[in-house]
Amino acid sequence: MRVKIIALLALAWPLSCQGQTAYVTNEKDNTLSLIDMKTMAVTDTIKVGRRPRGLMASADGKSLYICASDSDTIQVFDVAQKKVTQDLPSGEDPEQFTLHPDGRRLFVANENNNAVTVIDVQTRRVIGQVDVGIEPEGMAVSPNGKVAVNTSETTSMVHWLDVDSLTLTDSTPVGARPRYATFSKDGKLLWVSSEVGGSVTILDTATRQPIKSISFAVAGIPADKIQPVGIKLSADGSTAYVALGPANRVAVINAKTYQVDKYLLVGRRVWQLALTPDESQLLTTNGISGDVSIIDTARKEVIKTVAVGRYPWGVVVLP
């Protein structure tokens, strides 16, 4: 019996997750929750700027960048000190952003002024701004650092930006209200979620044209409640995870065949996703239920639900 108990604990709490911390922005509380991934419990809640949403780590993992949307700034959170140490100029109403592979340039979607702002995080200065479509949201930079993309919710397009010249070079229509974009590791594909369209579009980055559209069907859930938002791709390119908003499900997709393998029931209004560094676990932010679901990716099962603040939005896991 003792051996069985130890084995079950090993499945639920991978050794690789010991010492890791998950950081979660709580949109309505203006806070950042810290979750110890070994105990799967909140260890700290820290006040940050107003309406924190987008969240990502610096290249060295020593800092977090936080979109404090209603404060019109990107905050720099020092991981070791557990406090905000700087505010970066972001443009109006930053929501999502992405860090260039050089670790220096942040590309920020400014929802209220229909632009993408580029910030040099070392000098703390805006180095450019590009006009895009109406209500820009999703942001991604190609792995080779040459192309940035933005999704505009009202225009329902992907906008392609040349990183060096900071110019808009192309626009591609996708499904209604695109919310999130991410490149495959080799940079050959771009995955875009469309919230109102209820689909995910995969685009060929060479031609900038769609090659596949994935739709979703969950038994007992009306089609208009299936609203894809956050996407995470496994490093080996075999699996895609898609948050389906008020459907309260995460779709697990075979990224080679584009077929849905499984729908996982999580909390209410699942929004964004994060993989642990070894990809053994997937975390989801569930806005309405105010919690985070932790999924064992090998078993494709939710193993823990952790209460955080009101309307958790972004999530990052650091060693």
Sequence and secondary structure as in RCSB ss.txt:
>XXXX:A:sequence
MRVKIIALLALAWPLSCQGQTAYVTNEKDNTLSLIDMKTMAVTDTIKVGRRPRGLMASADGKSLYICASDSDTIQ
VFDVAQKKVTQDLPSGEDPEQFTLHPDGRRLFVANENNNAVTVIDVQTRRVIGQVDVGIEPEGMAVSPNGKVAVN
TSETTSMVHWLDVDSLTLTDSTPVGARPRYATFSKDGKLLWVSSEVGGSVTILDTATRQPIKSISFAVAGIPADK
IQPVGIKLSADGSTAYVALGPANRVAVINAKTYQVDKYLLVGRRVWQLALTPDESQLLTTNGISGDVSIIDTARK
EVIKTVAVGRYPWGVVVLP
>XXXX:A:secstr
 HHHHHHHHHHHS GGGTT EEEEEETTTTEEEEEETTTTEEEEEEE SSSEEEEEE TTSSEEEEEEGGGTEEE
EEETTTTEEEEEEE  SSEEEEEE TTSSEEEEEETTTTEEEEEETTTTEEEEEEE SSSEEEEEE TTSSEEEE
EETTTTEEEEEETTTTEEEEEEE SSSEEEEEE TTSSEEEEEETTTTEEEEEETTTTEEEEEEE   TTS GGG
     EEE TTSSEEEEE BTT EEEEEETTTTEEEEEEE SSSEEEEEE TTSSEEEEEETTTTEEEEEETTTT
EEEEEEE SSSEEEEEEE 
